[in-house]
Amino acid sequence: MVSVDRLKGFFCNLPPAKLSPEQEEKLIERLAKLVVRYGMEPPALITLTAFKPISTITSLTVLFWIAPFLDIAGMHGYEYSLLFAKKENVERLINKIEELSKSPQSK
């Protein structure tokens, strides 16, 4: 029989079950700044707009399985998967990218 302490070692690095509003805002800010810094606003906005209706399904079926590889690369894959699981976060990201691309400080 396996002890409970032994099982805790296997499950200590589980991804978070949900993001706090502060974490969501931080991830949205980080992604929007990255998109604007590299001048990728048009393709990002087109992709996010097309992605929004299926974001919940896609984040759970695709991003969740890619997340471990993103973690190896230093990105927080599970957090991004949880972020895109909510359609309103995709809309918030679109709005943030538009806001940052219009501000003179970002250019």
N, C-alpha and C positions, 0 to 999 in steps of 0.2 A: 504494500500500500504506500502511496506517495504522501509525504507529509505536506501540510499547508505551507510551511516555511519554504520548502523546496519549490512549490508552485509559485510563490511570490517572486522568486528570482526570474521566472520565465515571463511574468506579466508586469514587471516593474517599469518597462519602457513603452507602455501602451500609449497610443495617441490620445489626445484629449477628446472627450465625448462631445463637447460643444465649446464654442469660443465666447468669451465675454465681449460686450460691446466695445470695450477699449482695445481688445486684441483685433477685432474686426476692423476698427478704424485705423489701427497701426498698419495692418496688412494692406488695406486699401490705399493708404497714403504711400506706403513703400512701392507698391506696384504702379501707382499713377506717376510717381516721380521717376521711376525707372523708364516707363514708356515715354514720358515727355523728354527726359534727358537724352534718349537716343533718337528722338524725332519720329517715333513710330505711332503717332496719334491716329492717322487715317486707317492703317491696317488693324490696329488694336480696336478702334471703335467699330469697324465693320465686323470684325470677328466676335467681339463681345455682344453686339446687337443680334447677330445671328445665333449666338450661343445661349442667349438669355432664356428662350423658351424651354430649352432642354438642359439647362445648367444643373438642375437637381439630379437628374438621371445620369448625366455625363460625369458629374463630380463623384458619384458613388460607383459607377461602373468602370470608368477609365482612370480618373485622377487618383482614386483610392489605391489602385494597383500600381500606379507609377510612383506614388508617394515615397516608398522606401528608397527608391533610386534618387529621388530629389533630396531626401535627407542625407544620403551619402555625398551628394554634391554640395551640401551646406545650405540648402533651401529647406524650409519647413513644409514638406509636402502634405502631411496630414492636415496642417492648419489651412493650407490653401484649398484642399479638398473640402473641408468644412466651410470655408468662406464661400466657395462657389455653390454649395448645396442650397443656399438661399438666393432666390431670384432678386430680392431687393438689394443684396450685396453687389450683384452684377450691375444693377442700375446705379447704385452709389459709386461704383468704380468708374462707370461711364461718365457720370456727372463730375467726378473728381478729375478725370483726365481732361475733360472739356474746360473745367475751371482753371487747371494749371496751365493748359496750353494757351489760354487767353491772357494770362497774367504776364506782364512784362518782365517780372523777376525771373521766370523760368527760362527765358530765352537767352 
